[in-house]
Amino acid sequence: MFAIGDVSGQPLLAHRAMKQGVVAAEVISGDRSAAFDPAAIPNCVYTDPEVATVAFPKKRRRRKATKFASATFPLAASGRARTMNDTDGLIKLVGDAKSDALLGMHIVAPQAESLIGEGVMALELGATLEDIGLSIHPHPTLTEGIMDAAEAAHGKAIHIVNQKPKTPVAAK
Ligand SMILES: Cc1cc2nc3c(=O)[nH]c(=O)nc-3n(C[C@H](O)[C@H](O)[C@H](O)COP(=O)(O)OP(=O)(O)OC[C@H]3O[C@@H](n4cnc5c(N)ncnc54)[C@H](O)[C@@H]3O)c2cc1C
């Protein structure tokens, strides 16, 4: 017996259901390598500004991180947001203070629901904040703010004033 979608549990989201459906079809057709094991599932709220978030599920996070580091890039410092006259919002990255691995990305911005795809990919590939900061993003774009936030996490931001490194927050 196979079950996909909302009936199989949280989070109740269409993109989760679709991927589960594909995997179920593959398993039924004999593909023994098929498995539904996403690193993280994005969540979007279609408000103005839009809100999008993706993070490792708590279970994985506890095993991987004991202390968190985070950095926030305000959209008001984004050249593209300024040309769009739409500067309300922020991009926040949360990482493992020890390994530097990305643990979560939270975006309040125009097109946040599209921008969050970068966070999903980074989590699936096990990217670090340094990886994201070193990836050259096109200018001027909103996606550039993700790189800026990652740079800020290491005190290397060039579009905002770098904050003094905060004491990493212990995992709950
Ligand atoms: C108002 C609203 C807005 C949403 N917006 C979003 C969004 O923006 N993004 C997002 O990712 N998710 C959104 N969701 C959630 C998303 O719709 C669900 O997670 C997704 O549809 C789950 O897919 P599913 O196949 O499990 O169930 P469904 O899409 O509900 O499909 C179940 C199907 O089974 C049929 N069915 C039920 N009982 C029987 C029966 N006894 N016999 C035969 N057929 C039956 C139903 O008629 C239905 O067609 C929203 C949900 C709601 C209610």
PDBQT file of the ligand as one rigid body, heavy atoms in Angstrom, charges set to zero:
ROOT
HETATM    1  C1  LIG A 201      -6.792  26.949   0.399  1.00  0.00    +0.000 C 
HETATM    2  C2  LIG A 201      -5.530  26.159   0.268  1.00  0.00    +0.000 A 
HETATM    3  C3  LIG A 201      -4.419  26.771  -0.270  1.00  0.00    +0.000 A 
HETATM    4  C4  LIG A 201      -3.247  26.059  -0.423  1.00  0.00    +0.000 A 
HETATM    5  N1  LIG A 201      -2.158  26.664  -0.970  1.00  0.00    +0.000 NA
HETATM    6  C5  LIG A 201      -1.030  25.968  -1.132  1.00  0.00    +0.000 A 
HETATM    7  C6  LIG A 201       0.086  26.567  -1.751  1.00  0.00    +0.000 A 
HETATM    8  O1  LIG A 201       0.078  27.739  -2.113  1.00  0.00    +0.000 OA
HETATM    9  N2  LIG A 201       1.208  25.814  -1.916  1.00  0.00    +0.000 N 
HETATM   10  C7  LIG A 201       1.257  24.533  -1.500  1.00  0.00    +0.000 A 
HETATM   11  O2  LIG A 201       2.299  23.894  -1.674  1.00  0.00    +0.000 OA
HETATM   12  N3  LIG A 201       0.205  23.931  -0.932  1.00  0.00    +0.000 NA
HETATM   13  C8  LIG A 201      -0.935  24.610  -0.743  1.00  0.00    +0.000 A 
HETATM   14  N4  LIG A 201      -2.012  24.010  -0.163  1.00  0.00    +0.000 N 
HETATM   15  C9  LIG A 201      -1.883  22.602   0.265  1.00  0.00    +0.000 C 
HETATM   16  C10 LIG A 201      -2.013  21.701  -0.947  1.00  0.00    +0.000 C 
HETATM   17  O3  LIG A 201      -3.202  21.978  -1.646  1.00  0.00    +0.000 OA
HETATM   18  C11 LIG A 201      -1.999  20.242  -0.486  1.00  0.00    +0.000 C 
HETATM   19  O4  LIG A 201      -0.863  20.004   0.305  1.00  0.00    +0.000 OA
HETATM   20  C12 LIG A 201      -1.962  19.302  -1.671  1.00  0.00    +0.000 C 
HETATM   21  O5  LIG A 201      -3.072  19.529  -2.498  1.00  0.00    +0.000 OA
HETATM   22  C13 LIG A 201      -1.949  17.870  -1.153  1.00  0.00    +0.000 C 
HETATM   23  O6  LIG A 201      -2.105  16.986  -2.230  1.00  0.00    +0.000 OA
HETATM   24  P1  LIG A 201      -2.845  15.616  -2.008  1.00  0.00    +0.000 P 
HETATM   25  O7  LIG A 201      -2.689  14.884  -3.293  1.00  0.00    +0.000 OA
HETATM   26  O8  LIG A 201      -2.376  14.992  -0.765  1.00  0.00    +0.000 OA
HETATM   27  O9  LIG A 201      -4.384  15.980  -1.729  1.00  0.00    +0.000 OA
HETATM   28  P2  LIG A 201      -5.439  16.674  -2.661  1.00  0.00    +0.000 P 
HETATM   29  O10 LIG A 201      -4.791  17.625  -3.623  1.00  0.00    +0.000 OA
HETATM   30  O11 LIG A 201      -6.470  17.204  -1.740  1.00  0.00    +0.000 OA
HETATM   31  O12 LIG A 201      -5.998  15.510  -3.522  1.00  0.00    +0.000 OA
HETATM   32  C14 LIG A 201      -6.817  14.531  -2.940  1.00  0.00    +0.000 C 
HETATM   33  C15 LIG A 201      -7.822  14.113  -4.001  1.00  0.00    +0.000 C 
HETATM   34  O13 LIG A 201      -8.504  12.959  -3.543  1.00  0.00    +0.000 OA
HETATM   35  C16 LIG A 201      -9.882  13.119  -3.837  1.00  0.00    +0.000 C 
HETATM   36  N5  LIG A 201     -10.622  12.281  -2.892  1.00  0.00    +0.000 N 
HETATM   37  C17 LIG A 201     -10.844  12.468  -1.572  1.00  0.00    +0.000 A 
HETATM   38  N6  LIG A 201     -11.556  11.450  -1.080  1.00  0.00    +0.000 NA
HETATM   39  C18 LIG A 201     -11.780  10.584  -2.082  1.00  0.00    +0.000 A 
HETATM   40  C19 LIG A 201     -12.444   9.354  -2.208  1.00  0.00    +0.000 A 
HETATM   41  N7  LIG A 201     -13.041   8.781  -1.167  1.00  0.00    +0.000 N 
HETATM   42  N8  LIG A 201     -12.469   8.755  -3.410  1.00  0.00    +0.000 NA
HETATM   43  C20 LIG A 201     -11.847   9.298  -4.476  1.00  0.00    +0.000 A 
HETATM   44  N9  LIG A 201     -11.215  10.484  -4.429  1.00  0.00    +0.000 NA
HETATM   45  C21 LIG A 201     -11.180  11.106  -3.247  1.00  0.00    +0.000 A 
HETATM   46  C22 LIG A 201     -10.142  14.615  -3.638  1.00  0.00    +0.000 C 
HETATM   47  O14 LIG A 201     -11.313  15.001  -4.310  1.00  0.00    +0.000 OA
HETATM   48  C23 LIG A 201      -8.870  15.176  -4.269  1.00  0.00    +0.000 C 
HETATM   49  O15 LIG A 201      -8.994  15.374  -5.642  1.00  0.00    +0.000 OA
HETATM   50  C24 LIG A 201      -3.187  24.700   0.001  1.00  0.00    +0.000 A 
HETATM   51  C25 LIG A 201      -4.329  24.086   0.556  1.00  0.00    +0.000 A 
HETATM   52  C26 LIG A 201      -5.468  24.824   0.684  1.00  0.00    +0.000 A 
HETATM   53  C27 LIG A 201      -6.680  24.155   1.277  1.00  0.00    +0.000 C 
ENDROOT
TORSDOF 0
